[in-house]
Amino acid sequence: MAQCIVGSVNDRPEGYDYPERVRFEIDEQELDSYRRAAEFLNINNVEVVSVQHEFGIYGGPAGSHLLSFLREVRMPVVTTLHTVLSEPNADQRAVMEQLDVLSNRFIVMAERGQKMLETIYGIAPEKIDLIPHGVIDMPFIDSNFYKDVFGVEGKTVLLTFGLLSPNKGIEYVIDALPAILQRHPNVVYLVLGATHPHLIAREGETYRRKLEQLAKDRGVQDHVIFYDRFATLEELKEFIGAADIYITPYLNEAQVTSGTLSYTFGAGKAIISTPYWHAQELLAGERGVLVPFRDAAAISEGVNHYLANPTLMTAMRKRAWKAGREMIWPVVARRYMESFERARASLSVPSVETVAIREVQNDSYPIPPLKLDYLFKMSDHTGIFQHAIYNVPNYHEGYCTDDNARAFILTVLLQESGDASPEVDKLATSYLAFLWYAFDANTCRFRNFMNHHREWIERAGSEDSHARALWAVGTALGRSRDEGHRNLCALLFQRGLPPVARFSSPRAWAFTLLAIHEYLRSFSGDRVVSQMRDVLAGQLVGLFRANSSPGWQWFERTATYDNAKLSHALILSGHWTSNGEMLDIGLSSLRWLLDAQTADGGHFAPIGCHGFWAQYGKCARFDQQPLEACAMVSACLESYGVTRDEFWLDAARRCFEWFLGRNDLGQSLYDPITGGCRDALLQDHLNQNQGAESCLAFSLSLAELRSVAASSKKILHPCAA
């Protein structure tokens, strides 16, 4: 469920008594207040800013203070224009030009507003979304249902509502009442709304008093009822429900949007309006009656015509109500969400400037030095924490076997390469102790999730987590020189391997195959383990044969997560068993996967976890996970080791550079300050949390790259953009 943070602009120092949903306030005339508001949104990981723009709301010349806010926010901006001026002055035009630069999309509520943006301000049509003003979803019912609420049973009710000010033209309706009452004496006119606060500040209630006096002068004071207040939503529904005819006698043609007109239109009310722009558009097609500006006689004629022709009145009401179904809030909300998604999508491609820099500076992604600070921060004497809030361990999410297995593999690789220290050795012991504690000797299965109180919250983990644990202990058996660790890992491996024969997860088969090949580095004569390798590798080959086709070189009908591990497992198995078909499937499927995850710009763009990639469907571009880059780096390096084809070495480097900023957003997921890695590359920004999986994915990839560079004496040059 999407959450919404609301901000308000205060036009007085003491502010207002806002509801709880208003999380921050901006002082209209204080420029720094706008910048502080932007920082508030930035630090709260807001994904989209929806700006409600009206000249007169924001401080500075023509509301230019708003621009300072927009320059500081680090997320896409969608600006809803409540007014589009046909003749802007110099300041107003300058503000609109900057809004065009700083907004990813515009929303207008009428076709005229859209055309004006294009012709007067030169805004690109593809940047504009036309979304009607939202309205209450009210049933098409008889107005008599609500009239008793206001003591007007048996009366014909005319209604005008909104903030009271002279530009509303209410005096012309009062002037029209004598001619209306002459033919329909049971008519009553309800005027709902407090006087506009700015008018109160300048003149007090002068305008309201003039209207009351005018009603007396015309002898209709008993037929005009003023409700001097702001109505709640429920009260407004009752007022609208009780109305037979809604009248908007506004005096200014240049009004591109009217919320009050929209509300009553959507409720299926008979409407009489002066021909301001929004009314012309909304009431077209015989959905209401338009009368000239400042013409009381035309208003009285319109009302009398409606009341003398109830069939006509009902037909117009019904046409309006049906059209209003596209304006109810749920429909409008969906349209807004679509606009927000388009705004986010507009940021998902690196800028031309960023691409140009890459083309010139091929050394713009140097491999960073090994930095283990964050590994220590995320670990305690129990193990490594599963998740983080930003760069702080999240105790609420506790620990998991998956991440402790990955962390143990990393420490073994560091020990093997000589990059370990006594502190790393201590971490290795903690991670292995976690795996031993995770293993249930009764079921011979690894549990996965543990809370911060060291309580297991499940009886058995997933097949994938079990196999990852085997991969970790197999790696120690193949590479570690710590005899105590090796002895315990041998116990876990021997007890944990047999259950895999009953597993159905292809990734669990693949992780187990990686474990087996690590194990066989030290114990190549183990026939039982070799037989398990043959079985699992054969099952992967069978999957590939069953699901692949010329255009879909994959093991499953959907490519999901940690994909390259399937290819990786067969590359290893095919190579070490001298099975040419198996090796070919591993290499060809990995090449196909690499091509599918290479963007037009040549950078790595992994299959997103927000939908994955079903055969014959569209590949999800986001959210891109560090796990996918890690799997590709490892599989490509394995392919290089088997084939000595430098294509795979370059591919590994290119996939690794995804961490460093060679990606769809041109932003680095690796954090050189903490040594951690951000959790995901989203459509328009990075997930700023730095959890264990993402940080281990980066560190494992870095460790493997360093190892290959050291063992092969290869210099891993940055890839050309």
Secondary structure, DSSP 8 states (H G I E B T S, - for coil): -----EEEEESSTT-----TTEEEEEETT-HHHHHHHHHHHHHTT---EEEEE-TTTSSSGGGTHHHHHHHH--S-EEEEES---SS--HHHHHHHHHHHHH-SEEEESSHHHHHHHHHHH---GGGEEE----B-------THHHHGGGT-TT-EEEEEESSB-GGG-HHHHHHHHHHHHHH-TTEEEEEE--B-HHHHHHHTTHHHHHHHHHHHHTT-GGGEEEE-S---HHHHHHHHHH-SEEEE--S-S-----HHHHHHHHTT-EEEE---HHHHHHTTTTTSEE--TT-HHHHHHHHHHHHH-HHHHHHHHHHHHHHHTTTBHHHHHHHHHHHHHHHHHTTSS--HHHHHHHHH-TTSS-------HHHHHTB-SS-BBS-EETTEE-GGG-EEHHHHHHHHHHHHHHHHHT---HHHHHHHHHHHHHHHHHEETTTTEE--EE-TTS-BS-SS--HHHHHHHHHHHHHHHHH---HHHHHHHHHHHHHHSGGGGG---HHHHHHHHHHHHHHHTT-TT-HHHHHHHHHHHHHHHHHHHHH-BTTB-SSSSEE-SSTHHHHHHHHHHHHHTT-HHHHHHHHHHHHHHHHHTB-TTSSB----TTT-EETTS-----SB-HHHHHHHHHHHHHHHHHH--HHHHHHHHHHHHHHHT-STT----EETTTTEE-SEE-SSSEE----HHHHHHHHHHHHHHHHHHHHHT--------
